[in-house]
Structure formats: structure tokens, C-alpha cells
Amino acid sequence: QDLPALKKIHDELLPVRYTDVFYQSLHSCILAELSNGTMIGVATAKITDESLGQNIIPEQVLRYSPYGYISTLGVLGDYRGNGLGSLLLQQIVCRLQVDPRCQD
């Protein structure tokens, strides 16, 4: 997808500044934009396994690896309350569900 736009919306929404490694490791990304191209929301997901680090992932979760998880989800303040966040969440979960690595 459009990496500069993805970085820009993350910078506007989140207090964390992600490195290029974060963006390269994404499994899926959905950007919500207006007809004029303005990005107003984002949802990202990753698929990982036990290599992420046993100290930060509970044992109960590791037995299901590899597994998918939502990395980021956000909508600009002016566009909240209209169901856009719910739609982004539904779409990113659907992308994870159809990946054969997340079938168990």
C-alpha cells in the first residue's frame, strides 16, 4: 500500500513512532480515505508465532501459534462515531480469518 500515507495516519493517530521494521512486518493494512484522498482511519494486523518472545506472550496464546493479531486501529477524531472504526475492525479480522496460517 501507500507507505507514506500509512506512516502519516499513524503519526496523527498514535503516540508511538513506528520504525520501518514495523511496517515491513505487517500482514494486512486497511486505510480509510475520503474521496479527496485524505486518510481518516487505519487498521493493521500481523501474523506471528512464538518467535515474538515468550516473555511477553502468555503460554495459552503460544499454543495457537502462528496467530494473527490487530496491531493498530484508529480513526481521526472528526470522523469518529459513524461506525468507521467498527468497519475497519471487521475488515482486518476478515483478512486474518482467510489466511490459512490463522485457521486453527
Secondary structure, 3 states (H helix, E strand, C coil): CCHHHHHHHHHHHCCCCCCHHHHHCCCEEEEEECCCCCEEEEEEEEEECHHHCCCCCCHHHHCCCCEEEEEEEEECHHHCCCCHHHHHHHHHHHHHHCCHHHCC
